[in-house]
Amino acid sequence: MITDSINGNGKIKMHRYHRLLVVIKQTAFEEYSQLKLRGQAPKALRWKRLENRYKSHKKCVNELLGVLRHHKVDFTCVNRAELDRQHLVGVDLIVSVGGDGTLLSAAHFLDHGSIPMLGINSDPISQEELSIGSVKKKLDERRSHGALCMCTADTMHKDLPKVLNGSARISHRTRIQCIIKSTFSETRLVPALNDILIANPCAASVSRFRMGWLQVSDDNSHSHSQKKVGTVTRFAGTPFDVVNSINVWSSGLWVCTGTGSTAAVKSAGGQKQNTESNELQYLIREHMIDNQLEQEIKGLNNGFLKSDEQLFLRWNSRKGKIYADGSHMHHNLELGDEILISNEAQPLQLFMPNDG
């Protein structure tokens, strides 16, 4: 049933979205309070700071629910840690309340990209806190910048009605599809909105892998008349030639979207992209290159995958991990696993500020 509300002119305005799922962050204060009851909380915690952040977050949540009730919108709430696919049934808009981490975590459940997302930064950093000076020492570095959030606790009262009535700007963001082929299984990871990191689980250990680009082989791919460069692999029964492949000894590999290009990849020396670009960017971390090959390989350290290209890796270390959008979602790798990376995941519909 489509809901409606009365605007300032006394007229009934139809809502474009009428069944919402509100995904709520569990704050550090709540998590550490549970550990404290078991005598496991770290001694150095700044409880007052954590409590202040918790109060700001809860205030935002309560005000948001008040706004939704005012507009007579049907909604349900779920804790971020308890979110499951069953909560998405019948939902036509997801609202995440917390920061970028909460939005990224919720987006992992949206494989098909058919449900749009709205992020609300419940405890934003103020401009005063970002300024250089004495205030800098008081900045809580653990607070979210909310780069993926359309609005904040301070602006949601005017921005949320725009979303509900369909006048807000929606952006279609490219996501990363990652498929891992092991000896007896093939696993498709959740779509990553920001980035993936492929590395040895021990930061001090070398990540060894062979990296190349895929081109689909024809039915005669094994013919001697066809030139092969690299090796031949097979995903879902389709043979591929791996071309322009190189052996890599490094600290791992970053792959990001345009959305995630301003995060870890940029800090590691990558390039900033248009946030709505459909190209993926890759960056080899601390590539150990033989002096004789430096000129030939160095240019491959950082580059882009166009929409029709796929990146291939064969993992050559005993252990490894793939991290999707941070450390919470990860997949273990074993020696010989093959990894296929592309932008073929369904884009995410993400509400953004009209000027962003």
PEMO-V73231 format. One line per field, one symbol per residue. ss: DSSP state (a for helix, b for strand, c for the rest). Layout:
BEGIN
ss = ???
END
This chain:
BEGIN
ss = cccbbbcccccbbbccccbbbbbbcccaaaaaaaaaacccccccccaaaaaaaaaaaaaaaaaaaaaaaacccbbbbbbaaaccaaaaccccbbbbbbcaaaaaaaaccccccccbbbbbbcccccaaaacccaaaaaccccccccccccbbcccaaaaaaaaacccccbbbbbbbbbbbbccccbbbcccbccbbbbbcccccccbbbbbbbbbbccccccccccccccbbbbbccbbbbbbbbbbbbbccbbbbccaaaacaaaaccccccccccccbbbbbccccccaaaaaaaaaacbbbbcccccbbbbbcccbbbbbbccccbbbbbbcccbbbbbbbbbbbbbbccccc
END
